[in-house]
Amino acid sequence: MSWLTKTLTSSIGKKLLMALTGLFLCTFLVVHLIGNLQLFKNDGGYAFNNYAVFMTTFPVIKIVSYVNYALILFHAFWGLYITYKNRQARPIGYAVVKNSSSVFSRNMAILGTILLVYLVVHMSDFWYRYHNEALPYVQYTEQISTGNVETTLMETGYTQEAKKVESFNEEAGTKTIIVKDLYSVVSFSFQNILLVLFYVLSMFAVAFHLFHGFQSAFQTLGWSHPKYTPLIKGIGIWIFAVLIPVGYAAMPLYFYFLK
């Protein structure tokens, strides 16, 4: 396995690991955004709270989630390591400073550090609380024939491990679901203007990071061709540097101004 070690620790190998983990995390951002769009549904959090239960109880999703957490940490610290080694190899800058690279590519480590801080705050605000704190519960009673949902806030009475309790009433034609009310936690948290500003500003860092990172990953993988490069560049700009950050930034703004 010495050849593999030498390959991965070479300059090209280091960039390859960054590219592969980066593209995986890009995929995660898309999937996570699609799931979190449930927050915009005007149903008292019914769709989002059910989504939260699914994401934290379905075995395959749980495994992928922990792999994703590990890759986030690896990608962040590996990027800092590469930056450190590059600067160590050239501790003194060139006499003539003329760099054709973009300002984003030259500051990827700074952007990555900002994103790492954002992820720590985000995980502690929601993921950690959902798994480890006794959150409020909410009961949803759905009329199966019509799909209408009645929401009832509940007092404590379920353990923090009970993320979902489901029952059916065949005579009444209803389905009752009692779940941890993460939706209310999100809504309450985003009444804090400082937190809202932090999330929105962090999305600018996401946009700048993805603007360079998405295209750079494909270049590292050798996918640089006049036929495909414009498409990759377009996807990198309009989807990952614009649409994805705007989608995430819209959530705290929605709760602060409209809820």
Steps between C-alpha positions, in 0.01 A plus 500: 500500500804725495412617148157614623653687794753669274227593252264648759778693675634645176397847388255357247368244750427767759304702245318186386377430854382859531318475166323172577392595851398845376274359228342260750424794729353692206258211451415511870426873480246438223326212681500685833353811342220301335412347837513829685265661249229329709545795737317723252184289508217670688404187695622574852820305442324172414712423194826625649465317832425175319801563277716552809386167643574320174848654474591394854345152516530339155813279527644572154455876543660486845807323361530745211460789745790387717715442191407852394599647837836326478558628146412856601768492768748329269436746217539800732814390679657348189456832324669681788779242493558549126508878548751462783726269297487733200602799709766294675646407164514869400530706821617808309276641231610588150672838452244590233144429609298417194250224564262393226289292741173640632464659840278205595761236420764691698275516805339155498651419842346814654162429342522139614575608857197731501286211379639270768397753768157524337459122505593480868238764584240336276556152640488620861184704438297223339665159458639480854182634660281263300700197609586593857253747646142457613328701229129583494264262323218566259204284400371491144162346424458440128162433342601223262220559248565871459862543610406780739728519804414629847793612716507478880797614706575260783643516848802285582429135558711313252866416543752667271559164330138479383529697177170377359186327629243408236145361531192452282130541576315299237155610615585869481719451193791684656871451553662652805871572519687633802852621421780711637422854391825601330301739282415717802866496606603625156226765501598625847874501425455712190327775694851597610621760249866435584460131418314586180777736391764239583322239286449735208860625505621140523314429177715761327800293610328189363438676168861617462636161610285309251559752221861391485483155661246335269685590181838431656392148600420406140827647379685288755317192373611584146154599376620806316377516142364781280181298456428436870677780687235768424226267632697422817573869548133587453388239754767617742391861477121489469419193709776475759614860533155660465198270537627283788623788725187706425281202591671453835509874575127529426412274794610722790371809316162331449460421870623838619285715271198283421438268793 
